[in-house]
Amino acid sequence: MRICVYCGSSAGKKPLYRKAAQELGYLLAREKIGLVFGGGSVGLMGAVADAVVEKGGEVIGVIPEALARLEVAHEGVSKLHVVQDMHERKALMASLSDGFVAMPGGIGTMEELFEVWTWLQLGMQDKPCALYNVGGFFDKLTSFLDWITEQGFLKQEHRKLLFESDDPEAIIHSIRAYEPRGDDGARRKLGI
């Protein structure tokens, strides 16, 4: 099993963000879950990857050529894919992953999360999506998502497809408990 973690190429202003990234990385390695990430060695991206590497876990990075120097491509990972552009990056990250977790980050992190969540809503992929709500980072976003649901722009069933927690173990549990649709449209447990 592999989980794609979307997060900032900066560490943010609060030390708890980096600490949470490290804790998630240690948890992934302990649970023998591979990490798929944006391929950079900086910020939260680098922190989560370093933690998985430190504990001997699998780490697959995917980085576009143009960002390899800016985000300082992580050379210490199990496999580093250098791709042409962001579209190829996102498609490869999605195909290599069994689920998606967003941590604190900027607009790139939000865009990546919203894309895979939209694909889930539309049935274009059937892999779980989660927010790791470190220190309440996503509180305003989740309030906004609840509001657009109340306004009729997001169905409640689709809103529920985005799991949220400030506990990394609960996030891993939610991804493992996710029930993908079978050929008949019914949900089935991953059993991973």
Beta strands, then each sheet from edge to edge (+ up, - down):
strand 1: 2-6
strand 2: 34-37
strand 3: 59-64
strand 4: 79-83
strand 5: 99-102
strand 6: 129-132
strand 7: 162-165
sheet 1: 4+ 3+ 2+ 1+ 5+ 6+ 7+
end
